[in-house]
Amino acid sequence: MKTALVIGGGFAGCCAAHQLELLGNWEVTLIEKNSFLGAGNKTRWYGGHPYTFGPRHFLTQYEQTFAYLNEIVPIRLCPEHEFLSYVESDQRFYNYPINMADVRTMPDYPEIESELDNIKSRDYIDARQAKNLEDYWIGSIGDTLYSKVIDEYTRKMWQVPTNKDIDTFTWSPKGITIKDGPRAAWENAISGYPYSPSGYDSYFPFATKAANVLLNTALDAIDIETKNATIHGIRKHYDVIVNTIGVDVLMGERYGKLKYLGRKLNLIVFPTPHVFPENVYFLYYTNSEEFTRLVEYKKFTRHESPTTLVGMEIPVDNGGYDYPMPFKSEQIKCSQYFNDMPEGVFSIGRAGSYLYGIDIDDCILQSILMAEQLRDNSQDYPVPGPQYRFPELKG
């Protein structure tokens, strides 16, 4: 029987444990520093309302991941979901992402139209040759729209003085593809949330039922090159290590600490059944407010109550691991860590991949791909070729 150590009990770690169980002939140990599994996806309660740390709705373009999770935790589809963004200079809400139907109603549309015409004729910054996020967006939608809907929001999102500091932007919605017509966000995606009042909570014990789960546990020490780990004073060799924590933490920060931004969540109970308009799940704020967005949890949970719960999300530098930073210097540093990983070590999930765009569905898909690699090479282990991480799964 082969042995595997899974580090971290969030969605990525629990799904990895389940995929190893499905392979058979694996003895899995999962360690989690908290007293519970699920990390930010665990359901908590405030004011009699269920919520997760951030909305954590299940949004995917992969039918495979939806079918997998829906069989274990039945998912209520919510294709009607809409997002709005508030532009203070106009004192109006517009659809999010931005679209031309709304743009034409803006009070300064003549200036915007002129800039968009110049972009079409390329008498403007060429977004395709941009070296930073500011130039990219200005080259995509012009100065006026950029200042209204992108500039301040992005600077507070990443806590930077200027968006010229952001020199990678494949994670950013592409202004160059603004559509001509109102639309809900992620119009081609499957959108849903568990029926259960406890959200995803039943998934975590199910996924780890065959594993030796050690809560309130961190590594005493690890030698990643030999895959030897010491836990509670006992040193043991593992055939496979699945990492879901920061890769810099895993490897002793040998190349320095990677930069992340955390998130502060303020919870507000309102004395009405709903606050947002029908079908509106998120409100984004593109101005100088310290918060980036609000979410009304009842839109997802369908919780019945005469009151409603709204969460306010504020990016903060508090040592959290919510947002891997979009800087080339950090990605280069991260690649050094990945290059040092030996065969038999997988690093998945948002922190483990150091990719902002990793969500629940990506964690599931990464775990499935990991299991496929192990299955395909089960007769000739260790697996040949690079396997330390997977590429960003959303464009």
BELQUIBEL-V852737 format. One record per pair of residues at least 4 apart in sequence whose C-alpha atoms are under 8 Angstrom apart, sorted by the first residue. I is the first residue (numbers start at 0). GAP is how many residues later the second one is. D is the distance in Angstrom with one decimal. If there is no record, write none. Layout:
<<I:GAP:D> <I:GAP:D>>
//
This chain:
<<0:24:5.1> <0:25:5.7> <0:26:6.7> <1:23:6.5> <1:24:5.0> <1:25:6.1> <1:236:7.8> <1:237:6.1> <2:23:5.7> <2:24:4.8> <2:25:5.9> <2:26:7.9> <2:235:5.2> <2:236:5.3> <2:237:6.5> <3:22:7.0> <3:23:6.2> <3:24:4.8> <3:25:6.3> <3:234:5.5> <3:235:5.9> <3:236:4.6> <3:237:5.6> <3:238:7.3> <4:23:5.9> <4:24:5.0> <4:25:5.9> <4:26:7.8> <4:233:6.5> <4:235:6.4> <4:236:4.8> <4:237:6.1> <5:7:6.1> <5:10:7.5> <5:11:7.0> <5:22:7.2> <5:23:6.1> <5:24:4.6> <5:25:6.5> <5:235:6.0> <5:236:4.7> <5:237:6.0> <5:238:7.7> <6:6:6.7> <6:23:6.0> <6:24:5.4> <6:25:6.7> <6:234:7.7> <6:235:6.2> <6:236:5.0> <6:237:5.9> <6:238:6.8> <7:4:8.0> <7:5:5.4> <7:22:6.9> <7:23:5.8> <7:24:4.9> <7:25:7.4> <7:235:7.0> <7:236:5.5> <7:237:6.2> <8:4:4.8> <8:5:5.6> <8:21:6.9> <8:22:6.7> <8:23:5.2> <8:27:8.0> <8:28:5.1> <8:29:6.0> <8:30:6.9> <9:4:6.1> <9:27:6.0> <9:28:4.3> <9:29:4.8> <9:30:7.4> <9:31:7.4> <9:234:7.9> <10:4:5.9> <10:27:5.8> <10:28:7.5> <10:30:7.4> <10:193:7.6> <10:338:8.0> <10:349:6.7> <10:352:6.7> <10:353:7.8> <11:4:6.1> <11:232:6.5> <11:336:6.7> <11:337:5.3> <11:348:7.7> <11:351:4.8> <11:352:6.6> <11:355:7.0> <12:4:6.3> <12:17:7.6> <12:229:7.5> <12:230:7.6> <12:231:6.2> <13:4:6.3> <13:23:8.0> <13:24:7.8> <13:190:6.0> <13:193:5.6> <13:194:5.9> <14:4:6.2> <14:192:6.1> <14:193:7.9> <14:348:7.4> <14:349:6.1> <14:352:6.2> <15:4:6.2> <15:226:7.5> <15:348:7.9> <15:351:4.9> <15:352:7.7> <15:354:7.9> <15:355:7.9> <16:4:6.3> <16:11:6.7> <16:13:7.4> <16:190:6.5> <16:191:5.8> <16:194:6.7> <17:4:6.3> <17:189:4.6> <17:190:6.0> <17:192:7.8> <18:4:6.4> <18:348:6.5> <18:349:6.4> <18:352:6.0> <19:4:6.7> <19:6:6.3> <19:8:7.5> <19:351:6.5> <20:4:7.7> <20:5:6.5> <20:7:7.9> <20:189:6.5> <20:190:7.9> <22:348:7.1> <22:352:7.0> <26:184:7.0> <27:182:7.5> <27:183:4.9> <27:184:6.2> <28:182:5.6> <28:183:4.7> <28:184:6.0> <28:185:7.6> <29:181:6.6> <29:182:6.1> <29:183:4.8> <29:184:6.1> <30:182:6.0> <30:183:4.8> <30:184:6.0> <30:185:7.9> <30:186:5.7> <30:187:6.6> <31:4:7.6> <31:5:7.2> <31:181:7.8> <31:182:6.3> <31:183:4.9> <31:184:6.0> <31:185:5.4> <31:186:6.5> <32:182:6.0> <32:183:4.4> <32:184:4.5> <32:185:5.2> <33:181:6.1> <33:182:4.9> <33:183:7.3> <34:180:5.3> <34:181:5.1> <35:179:6.6> <36:5:7.2> <36:167:6.2> <36:168:7.9> <36:178:7.9> <37:4:4.8> <37:163:7.1> <37:166:6.3> <39:12:6.2> <39:13:4.9> <39:14:7.3> <40:11:5.6> <40:12:6.6> <40:15:6.4> <40:159:6.9> <40:160:7.9> <41:10:6.0> <41:11:7.7> <41:157:7.6> <41:158:6.7> <41:159:5.8> <42:7:6.2> <42:8:5.5> <42:9:5.0> <42:155:5.7> <42:156:6.0> <42:157:7.2> <42:158:6.5> <43:6:5.6> <43:7:5.4> <43:8:5.9> <44:4:5.3> <44:5:4.5> <44:6:6.0> <45:4:6.6> <45:5:7.5> <45:221:7.9> <46:222:6.7> <46:262:7.6> <48:254:7.1> <48:259:7.6> <48:260:6.6> <49:147:6.8> <49:148:7.1> <49:247:7.7> <49:251:7.4> <49:253:7.6> <50:4:7.4> <50:246:6.3> <50:250:8.0> <51:4:6.6> <52:212:7.2> <53:211:7.5> <53:257:7.6> <53:259:7.4> <54:240:6.8> <54:242:7.0> <55:304:7.8> <56:134:7.3> <56:135:6.1> <56:136:5.3> <56:243:7.1> <57:132:7.8> <57:133:5.8> <57:134:5.2> <57:135:5.7> <57:302:6.7> <57:303:7.1> <58:130:6.4> <58:131:5.6> <58:132:4.6> <58:133:6.5> <58:301:7.9> <58:302:7.1> <59:5:7.6> <59:6:7.1> <59:129:5.3> <59:130:5.2> <59:131:6.7> <59:301:5.9> <60:127:6.9> <60:128:4.7> <60:129:6.1> <61:4:6.7> <61:128:8.0> <61:299:7.5> <62:4:6.1> <62:127:7.9> <63:4:6.2> <64:4:6.3> <64:296:5.8> <64:299:6.3> <64:300:6.4> <65:4:5.8> <65:124:7.8> <65:295:7.5> <66:4:6.2> <67:4:7.0> <68:4:5.8> <68:5:7.3> <68:6:7.9> <69:4:4.5> <69:5:5.4> <71:131:6.7> <72:121:6.4> <72:122:8.0> <72:127:6.7> <72:129:7.2> <72:130:6.4> <73:120:5.8> <73:121:6.2> <73:122:7.9> <74:117:5.9> <74:118:5.3> <74:119:4.3> <74:120:5.8> <75:116:5.3> <75:117:5.4> <75:118:5.7> <75:119:5.6> <76:113:7.4> <76:114:5.7> <76:115:4.1> <76:116:6.7> <77:113:5.5> <77:114:5.0> <77:115:7.6> <77:222:7.9> <78:111:7.0> <78:112:5.7> <78:113:7.4> <79:104:7.6> <79:199:6.0> <80:103:6.6> <80:104:7.8> <80:110:8.0> <80:198:5.2> <80:199:5.9> <80:200:6.1> <81:13:7.8> <81:14:7.8> <81:101:7.9> <81:102:4.8> <81:103:6.3> <81:197:5.8> <81:198:4.6> <81:199:6.0> <81:200:7.2> <82:12:6.1> <82:13:5.2> <82:14:7.6> <82:101:6.6> <82:102:6.5> <82:197:5.6> <82:198:6.0> <82:199:4.9> <82:200:6.0> <82:201:7.5> <83:9:6.1> <83:10:5.5> <83:11:4.6> <83:12:5.0> <83:13:7.9> <83:196:7.1> <83:198:6.4> <83:199:5.0> <83:200:6.1> <84:8:5.4> <84:9:5.3> <84:10:6.1> <84:11:5.7> <84:198:5.5> <84:199:4.3> <84:200:5.5> <84:201:6.8> <85:5:7.3> <85:6:5.9> <85:7:4.4> <85:8:6.4> <85:197:7.3> <85:198:6.2> <85:199:5.0> <85:200:6.2> <85:201:7.9> <86:4:5.9> <86:5:5.7> <86:6:6.2> <86:7:7.6> <86:61:6.5> <86:62:6.8> <86:198:6.9> <86:199:5.9> <86:200:6.6> <87:4:6.7> <87:198:7.7> <87:199:6.4> <88:59:7.4> <89:16:7.4> <89:17:7.3> <93:4:7.2> <93:8:6.3> <94:4:7.1> <94:7:7.0> <94:87:6.9> <94:88:7.3> <94:89:7.5> <95:88:7.3> <95:89:6.5> <95:188:7.8> <96:87:7.9> <96:88:6.2> <97:4:7.2> <97:5:7.5> <97:80:6.9> <98:4:6.3> <98:79:5.6> <98:80:5.3> <98:81:5.9> <98:82:6.0> <98:83:6.2> <98:84:7.7> <99:4:6.1> <99:78:6.8> <99:79:6.2> <99:80:4.7> <99:81:5.9> <99:82:7.6> <100:4:7.1> <100:79:6.0> <100:80:4.9> <100:81:5.9> <101:4:6.8> <101:79:7.9> <101:80:7.2> <102:6:6.6> <103:5:5.8> <104:4:6.9> <107:4:6.5> <108:4:5.8> <109:4:6.2> <110:4:6.3> <110:33:7.3> <111:4:6.1> <111:30:7.0> <111:32:6.1> <111:33:6.7> <112:4:6.1> <113:4:6.3> <114:4:6.2> <114:26:7.5> <114:27:5.4> <114:28:7.5> <114:29:8.0> <115:4:6.3> <115:25:6.2> <115:26:6.3> <116:4:6.4> <117:4:5.9> <117:5:5.0> <117:6:6.0> <118:4:5.9> <118:5:5.3> <118:6:7.5> <118:7:7.8> <118:20:6.8> <118:21:7.1> <118:22:7.6> <118:23:7.4> <121:4:6.6> <123:15:6.5> <124:5:7.8> <124:10:7.0> <124:13:7.0> <124:14:4.6> <125:4:6.6> <125:10:7.6> <125:13:5.2> <125:14:7.7> <126:8:6.6> <126:9:4.5> <126:10:6.9> <126:11:7.3> <126:12:4.3> <126:13:5.6> <126:49:8.0> <127:8:7.2> <127:11:8.0> <128:7:7.8> <129:5:5.4> <129:6:5.0> <129:9:7.7> <130:4:6.9> <130:5:7.3> <130:36:6.1> <130:37:8.0> <131:4:6.2> <131:31:7.2> <131:32:5.1> <131:33:6.9> <131:34:5.6> <131:35:4.3> <131:36:6.6> <131:37:7.5> <132:4:6.2> <132:30:5.8> <132:31:6.0> <132:32:7.8> <132:33:5.6> <132:34:6.1> <132:35:6.9> <132:36:6.0> <133:4:6.1> <133:17:7.6> <133:29:5.1> <133:30:5.4> <133:32:7.9> <134:4:5.8> <134:29:7.4> <135:4:6.2> <136:4:6.0> <136:5:7.1> <136:9:6.3> <136:13:7.8> <136:38:6.3> <137:4:4.4> <137:5:5.3> <137:8:5.9> <139:34:7.9> <139:35:5.3> <139:36:4.7> <140:4:6.1> <140:5:6.5> <140:34:6.1> <140:35:6.8> <141:4:6.1> <142:4:6.1> <143:4:6.3> <144:4:6.0> <144:5:7.5> <145:4:5.0> <145:5:5.9> <146:4:5.1> <146:5:7.3> <147:138:7.2> <147:139:7.9> <148:4:7.0> <148:137:5.4> <148:138:7.9> <149:4:5.9> <149:136:6.7> <150:4:6.3> <150:12:7.1> <150:135:7.8> <151:4:6.2> <151:134:6.1> <151:135:5.5> <151:136:6.2> <152:4:6.0> <152:132:6.9> <152:133:4.5> <152:134:6.0> <152:135:7.5> <152:139:6.8> <153:4:6.2> <153:9:7.1> <154:4:5.4> <154:5:5.1> <154:6:6.4> <154:7:6.3> <154:8:6.1> <155:4:6.8> <155:132:7.8> <155:134:6.8> <155:135:7.9> <155:136:7.4> <155:159:7.2> <156:135:6.6> <156:158:6.0> <157:103:7.3> <157:157:7.3> <157:167:7.3> <158:156:7.5> <158:157:7.7> <159:5:7.0> <160:4:7.8> <164:162:7.7> <165:160:6.2> <165:161:5.8> <166:159:7.0> <166:160:5.7> <166:161:6.2> <167:158:5.5> <167:159:5.9> <167:160:6.2> <168:157:7.0> <169:225:7.0> <170:185:7.2> <170:186:6.4> <170:224:6.9> <173:4:7.4> <182:4:7.1> <191:108:7.6> <192:6:7.3> <192:107:6.0> <192:108:7.0> <193:5:5.2> <193:6:6.5> <193:107:7.5> <194:4:6.9> <194:106:7.2> <195:4:7.7> <195:105:8.0> <196:104:6.6> <196:106:7.2> <197:4:7.6> <198:102:7.6> <199:4:7.4> <200:4:7.8> <201:4:6.4> <202:4:5.9> <203:4:6.3> <204:4:5.7> <207:4:7.8> <207:5:7.2> <216:14:7.9> <216:15:8.0> <217:13:7.2> <218:10:7.1> <218:11:6.3> <218:12:5.4> <218:13:7.8> <219:9:7.6> <219:10:5.3> <219:11:5.4> <219:12:6.7> <219:13:6.9> <220:8:5.8> <220:9:5.1> <220:10:7.3> <221:5:7.2> <221:6:5.8> <221:7:4.2> <221:8:6.1> <221:28:7.9> <222:4:5.7> <222:5:5.2> <222:6:6.3> <223:4:6.7> <223:5:7.9> <223:27:7.1> <223:117:7.2> <223:118:7.4> <224:116:7.0> <224:117:5.9> <225:11:7.6> <226:10:5.8> <226:11:5.7> <226:12:7.1> <226:13:7.4> <226:14:6.9> <227:7:6.7> <227:8:5.5> <227:9:4.3> <227:10:6.3> <228:6:5.5> <228:7:5.5> <228:8:6.5> <228:9:7.7> <229:4:5.2> <229:5:4.0> <229:6:6.3> <230:4:6.5> <238:105:6.6> <239:104:4.8> <239:105:5.8> <239:106:7.8> <240:103:6.4> <240:104:4.8> <240:105:6.3> <241:103:6.0> <241:104:4.8> <241:105:5.9> <241:106:7.4> <242:4:7.6> <242:7:7.7> <242:102:7.5> <242:103:6.0> <242:104:4.6> <242:105:6.3> <242:109:6.2> <243:103:5.9> <243:104:5.3> <243:105:5.5> <243:106:7.6> <243:107:6.2> <243:108:4.5> <243:109:7.9> <244:4:7.2> <244:5:7.0> <244:104:8.0> <244:106:5.4> <244:107:5.2> <245:4:6.4> <245:75:7.7> <245:105:4.8> <245:106:5.2> <245:108:7.4> <246:4:6.3> <246:87:7.7> <246:90:6.9> <246:91:7.9> <246:100:7.3> <246:104:7.1> <246:105:5.5> <246:106:7.7> <246:107:7.7> <247:4:6.2> <247:5:4.7> <247:6:7.4> <247:7:7.6> <247:8:7.2> <247:9:6.0> <247:10:6.3> <247:86:7.5> <247:89:6.9> <248:4:5.7> <248:8:7.6> <250:86:7.3> <252:4:5.4> <254:78:6.7> <254:81:7.4> <254:82:7.4> <255:77:7.8> <257:72:6.3> <257:75:7.5> <257:76:7.2> <258:65:6.5> <258:66:5.9> <258:71:6.9> <259:57:7.6> <259:59:7.2> <259:60:6.8> <259:61:5.5> <259:62:6.9> <259:63:5.3> <259:64:4.7> <259:65:5.5> <260:54:6.6> <260:55:6.0> <260:56:5.1> <260:57:7.0> <260:58:6.9> <260:59:6.0> <260:60:6.2> <260:61:6.1> <260:62:5.0> <260:63:6.7> <260:64:7.1> <261:53:5.9> <261:54:5.2> <261:55:5.5> <261:56:5.5> <261:57:6.0> <261:58:3.8> <261:59:5.5> <261:60:5.1> <261:61:6.4> <262:50:6.6> <262:51:5.6> <262:52:4.6> <262:53:5.4> <262:54:7.7> <262:55:7.5> <262:57:6.8> <262:59:6.5> <263:49:5.9> <263:50:5.0> <263:51:6.2> <263:52:6.4> <264:46:6.4> <264:47:5.6> <264:48:4.9> <264:49:6.4> <265:45:5.7> <265:46:5.0> <265:47:6.6> <265:48:8.0> <266:42:6.9> <266:43:5.9> <266:44:4.7> <266:45:6.4> <267:41:5.8> <267:42:5.2> <267:43:6.3> <267:44:7.8> <268:38:6.7> <268:39:5.6> <268:40:4.6> <268:41:6.4> <269:4:8.0> <269:5:7.5> <269:37:5.7> <269:38:5.4> <269:39:6.4> <269:40:7.7> <270:35:7.0> <270:36:4.8> <270:37:6.9> <271:34:5.9> <271:35:4.7> <271:36:6.2> <272:32:6.4> <272:33:4.7> <272:34:4.7> <272:35:5.4> <273:22:8.0> <273:24:7.9> <273:33:7.2> <273:34:5.7> <274:21:7.6> <274:33:7.3> <275:4:6.1> <275:5:7.3> <275:20:7.1> <278:20:7.5> <279:19:7.8> <280:14:6.0> <280:15:6.0> <280:16:7.8> <280:18:5.9> <280:19:7.7> <281:11:6.8> <281:12:5.8> <281:13:4.8> <281:14:7.0> <282:10:5.4> <282:11:5.1> <282:12:6.6> <283:8:5.9> <283:9:4.3> <283:10:6.6> <284:4:7.2> <284:6:7.3> <284:7:5.5> <284:8:5.8> <285:6:7.3> <289:24:6.3> <289:25:7.9> <290:21:6.5> <290:22:5.5> <290:23:4.3> <290:24:7.0> <291:20:7.7> <291:21:6.0> <291:22:6.1> <291:23:7.5> <292:19:6.1> <292:20:5.7> <292:21:7.9> <293:16:6.5> <293:17:5.5> <293:18:4.7> <293:19:6.5> <294:15:5.5> <294:16:5.3> <294:17:6.8> <295:4:7.9> <295:12:7.3> <295:13:6.0> <295:14:4.5> <295:15:6.6> <296:4:6.2> <296:11:7.7> <296:12:6.0> <296:13:6.2> <296:14:7.5> <297:4:4.9> <297:5:5.4> <297:6:7.9> <297:10:6.7> <297:11:7.0> <320:30:6.5> <321:28:7.9> <321:29:7.7> <322:33:5.7> <323:26:7.8> <323:27:7.2> <323:30:5.6> <323:31:6.0> <323:32:5.4> <324:5:7.2> <324:31:7.6> <325:4:7.5> <325:5:7.7> <325:30:7.9> <326:4:6.4> <327:4:6.0> <328:4:6.3> <329:4:6.0> <330:4:6.1> <331:4:6.6> <332:4:6.9> <333:4:6.5> <333:20:7.5> <334:4:6.0> <335:4:6.4> <336:4:6.7> <337:50:6.2> <337:51:7.5> <340:4:6.4> <340:47:6.3> <341:46:7.6> <342:39:6.5> <342:40:6.5> <342:41:7.2> <342:42:7.7> <342:43:7.2> <342:44:6.9> <342:45:7.4> <343:38:6.4> <343:39:6.8> <343:43:7.5> <343:44:7.8> <344:42:7.2> <344:43:5.6> <345:24:7.5> <345:41:6.2> <345:42:4.5> <345:43:5.7> <346:5:4.8> <346:6:6.0> <346:41:5.7> <346:42:5.0> <346:43:8.0> <347:4:4.6> <347:5:5.1> <347:15:6.9> <347:18:6.6> <347:19:7.6> <347:41:6.1> <347:42:7.2> <348:4:5.6> <348:5:8.0> <348:9:6.4> <348:10:7.8> <348:13:7.4> <348:14:5.2> <348:17:7.7> <349:4:5.6> <349:5:5.4> <349:6:6.3> <349:7:7.4> <349:8:5.0> <349:9:7.2> <349:13:7.9> <350:4:7.0> <351:37:7.9> <352:36:6.2> <352:37:7.2> <354:37:6.7> <356:35:7.0> <356:36:7.8> <356:37:6.6> <357:4:5.6> <357:5:6.9> <357:34:7.2> <357:35:7.4> <357:36:7.8> <358:4:6.4> <359:4:6.4> <360:4:6.2> <361:4:5.9> <361:31:6.5> <362:4:6.2> <363:4:6.2> <364:4:6.1> <365:4:6.1> <365:24:6.8> <366:4:6.3> <367:4:6.2> <368:4:6.3> <369:4:6.4> <370:4:6.0> <371:4:5.9> <372:4:6.3> <372:10:7.4> <373:4:5.7> <373:7:7.9> <373:9:7.0> <376:4:5.9> <376:5:7.5> <376:6:5.8> <382:4:7.9>>
//
